[in-house]
Amino acid sequence: MQPLVPDSFPRRPLAASPAPAPAPAATGLAAAVDMAAVRADTQTALAALSPDSSFSFKVLTVNIHKGFTFFNRKFILPELREAVRRVGADVVFLQEVTGSHLKHAEKFDNYPDTPHYEFLADTIWPDYAYGRNAVYTKGDHGNALLSKFPIVRFENHDISISGPERRGLLHCELHIPGYRVNAHAICVHLGLIEAHRIQQMEMLCDLVHRSIPAHAPVVVAGDFNDWRLRAHALLEHGAGLHEVFVQATGQAARTFPARQPLLRLDRIYVRNAIGHSPIVLPSRPWSHLSDHAPLAAKIEV
């Protein structure tokens, strides 16, 4: 696997760059978000940590379909950003995130001037990383991770097998202030062909063994496209990963298609951590915003 580090970057190492322009006044759903309260709650939680204490943080995973509704009928990234904000997640795993597109900015009035992961992070998540997987004439897309905790290291791994499908694993190491061991977050989007997925899951297991200390907390989340439910046994046996919905309810959550979920494609796996209160986010407004229903859970480390 070849890392795609030149195509990815977190915000924190670019502190010397010019500061972004102030965000416009919030309206609608955004107006309901008290940003001062969000920051205060996060700092209070971090200040209470000790090296021996447990700590919980909230994660969200969603395939955002490049910011378009089902069948690409409407560009709704601004609405999706407000919905993601309202979840109140500390770490957000995103799949099918657009890094750039030359034509869409000309076609849609509400198309952001910045890469979509930066637009989504905005003032809520001070650190982010992007892994560019698919590159085409007009632009690129891939996985992204937004974090309220510092991203101290990241790497995007190319796990493409063959053909036009380009897939990656975005691996980020997160520092939780006051906690002695860094947490590891891996954002996943696997292939549509089962034989490819099996190989990609083997690569994921190898990554966990090779690059992550045995005692470190690990969260792996994203779109596994695993409609035949092969991942649970393979990832448990190969990497000691356990799916939070399976642990809580006995089976993975139905997430696709979002309007009437039938297939259990999206997952949150953990190692050296405990998943609490996993939920499939409600149809409204999410079935309008993505073809995948998002998942959220509290992770105790």
N, C-alpha and C positions, 0 to 999 in steps of 0.2 A: 504494500500500500504506500502511496506517495502522499505526504502531507501537502495541503494546499494553503499553507500559512500565508503566502503573499497575497492571497485573495480574501483574507479574513482579517478583522482587526477589532480589538476591544476599545472602548472609549478611554479608559483610564490611562494607558500609556501615551495617549495623544493629548495630555493635559496642556502641552505647550501650544497647541493649536488655538486660533482665535475662538473666543467664547461664542456660543450660538446666540442668535437673536432671541429676545424674550418671547415666550409663547403668547399667542393671542388670548384674549379673555375667553374663558370657558363658557360654553352654552349647552343647553340640553342636559344630557347625561353627565357631561364633564363638570357642569356646575355643581352637581351633587357630591363631587369628590373634594373633600377638604384636604388639600395637599399638606398643609402644616400639620394636621393631625396624623396623616400617614407617616410623615418623617418623624414626628415625635414618638409615635408608637414603636417604630422600628428602633430608634435610639434607646428607648426605655428597655426594650427586650434585650438589646445587645449589652446594655450596661449591667443587666442583672446576671449575665453569664459568669461562670467561674470555670476553670479548667476541668472540674469534675462534674459539672452540671449537665443535664440533658437540655437539648434545645430543639424547638420545633419551628419549621418554616413551611410556608404554603407554596405548592408548585401547581402550575397550570400547563397543559399541553394542548395544542390545537394546530391542525393543518389549515392555513389561512387561504389556500387556493389563489395565491398571488394577489389577494385583495379583491377578488371578484366573487359575485354570487354564483350559485349553481348554473352551469352552462354559460358562464361568462356574460351574463345579461347586463350586469351593472357593476360599476366600480364602487366598492363600499368600504375601503380601508379606513377612512375617518370614523365611520360608525363602529367598525370593528375595534379601533383603538379605544374608544370610550367604553365598549363592553369589556375589553380586556382589563382596563383600569379598574372597573367596578368589582372584579373578582378579588382584588387585593392580594394577588400572589407576590411572593418574594422572588421567585425564580420562574421564568416563563420559557417553555420549550416551543419553538415555532418551526413548522415545516412549510415548504413551498413559499418561501419569502423572496420577493424580488429585490435584487441588488441594484439593477439598472434596466431601463427599457427606453429605447430612443423614440419610439412612436407613440407610446401611451401618453406621455406628457403632452403631446400635441393634440391628442384626441379627447382627453378627459379634463374638464376644468378643475376638478378637485384632486388631480394627481399631484402628489407631493414633489417638491424639488430635491428632497434628500432620499437616500436609500430607504426602503420600507422598514428595515429593522431599526434604523435611527429615528424615523418618524414615529414608530410604535413606542420606542423607549422613552422619547421625549424627556420630560423632567421627572418621571417616576422611577425609572431604572437607570442609575448612574453608570453602570457598566453593561456592555453588550459585546457579543462576538458573532461573527457571520462566517459561515463556511460555504463558499461558492461551489456548487456541484455541477449545474448544467449551464453551459455557455452556448449562445447562439448568436446569429448575426445582429439581432436587435438588442440583446441584453443578456442577463444571467439571473439565476435564482438558486436557492439552496436552503440550508437550515440556519436558524439563529437562536441565540440564547440571551435573554434579558435578565439582569441580576441586580438586586439591591445590595448584594455583597460583592466585595472586590474580586474580579477575575484575575488571578495572579499568573495563570498560564493557560494557553489553549492551543489546540491543534485540530485541523480538519483532515480526516482520513478518507481518501477515495476508496470506496468499496464497490465501484462499478464492476460488473462482470463482463458483459459483452453487449453489443447492439447499442441502440440510441439511449437507453436508460442510464442516467448518471445519478449515482447515489453516494451519500457520505455519512460519516459519523463525526459530529462536532463535539469534541471532548474539552470540557472546561474544568479547571481546578479553582474552587471557590474558597476564599478565606473568610471564615466567620469570626469576627473580632472577639477575642477572649476565649476561643476554643482551641484546644491544642492540636487538633488534626484537621487538615483541610478536607472539605467535601468535594466529591467529583460528580459532575453532571455531564451526561452524554445525550445529545439530541439525535434522534434516529429517524431516518426515512428509508425503509427497505423497498426492494423491487417488487414488481407485479408477478414475476415468474417464480414459482415455488422453489425450483432448483437453485435459482439465484439467491433467494432469501435464506435458504439453508447455508449456503456458503457465506453470506453476509453475516448471519448470526454466529457462525464459527469465527469470523474475523472479529466480531464484537467480543466474544469470549476471550480471544487471544489478546485483544486490547486491554480488557479488564485485568487479565493475569499479568501482562507484560508491563503495563504503564501505571498501575494503581496499587499502592501499598495494601497488603492483605487486611489491615485493620481500619482502613479509611472508609468513611461512609460513601456510598455510591447511589446515584439516582439515574436511571436510564428511562427516557420517556420519548414518545413520539408515535409516528404512524408506521406500524409494522407490516401492514397489508397481509397479516397472517390469518386469513379467513379460515384456514384449516386447523388453527390452534396448535401448531407445532412448536411455537416458541417457548411455552412454559417449561416443558421438560428439558428442552435443549439448553436453555439459559440457566436453569437451576442446576443441571448436571455439569455444564461447562464453565459456569462463572459464579455459582452460588446466588443468583439473582431470583427474587421472588416478586410476583405481581401483586400489587396492593389490593385490587378488586378480587382476585382469586382468594387471597388470604381473608378478606372481609366477608365475601358473599359466596365463595366457592366457584365463581366463574368470572371471566373477563367481561367488561361492560360492552354493550352494543353501542356502536358509535356511527355507523354508516349504513345508508345515507342519513344525514342529520334530521330530515323531516320525519322519517319513519325508520329508525335504526334497526337493522337486521344483523349486520356483520360486526364482529368484535375485532376491529382493526387497530385501535389505538390503545396504548398500554402505558403503565407506570411501573417499572421494576425497581427494587431496592436491594442493597446488600449492606450489612452493618447498620441498618436503620429500620425503623418501624413506620409503616403507613397507617395513618388514622383518617377516619371519616372520608373515604374516597367517594366522589360524586360525579355523575354525568350532569353537566350544566343544562339547565332547562331549555326546552325548544325555543321559547321566546326569550331573547331575540336571536339566539344562536343559529337556528335553522335558516334564518335569512342571511346570516353572515358567513357561513361556511358549509361545505358539503359534509364535513365531519363534525360530530358533536364533541365539544371539548371535555377534557377530564381534569379534575382538580383533586388534590389530597394534601393533608398535613403530614409532613415527614419529621419524625423525631430521631435525632442523632445523639 
